[in-house]
Amino acid sequence: MVRVLIFEDNRNFRESLSLYLASADGLWLSGAFADATEAVKMVKKYQPDVVLMDIQMPYVSGIDAMREIKKINSNTKVLIQTVFEDDD
């Protein structure tokens, strides 16, 4: 079972992704959060195998959160994602 945490500020995308992952065989959605202010605390608590991280969020960027997560648990895989509204 692959444990997954999500950090995504777009509510609709976070909820859709959460529903999808929660129903996927072989995955365990440990939590989904609107920002990464407590990312390190949540990674320590849930010990995920994978973190899905939005790159641009309020308070703490996904890049900064990833750096902090890797300091405390180098085995956790962090997948950075982003969505741009601009088609160009």
Sequence and secondary structure as in RCSB ss.txt:
>XXXX:A:sequence
MVRVLIFEDNRNFRESLSLYLASADGLWLSGAFADATEAVKMVKKYQPDVVLMDIQMPYVSGIDAMREIKKINSN
TKVLIQTVFEDDD
>XXXX:A:secstr
 EEEEEE S HHHHHHHHHHHHHSTTEEEEEEES STTHHHHHHHH  SEEEEESS SSS HHHHHHHHHHH TT
SEEEEE   S   
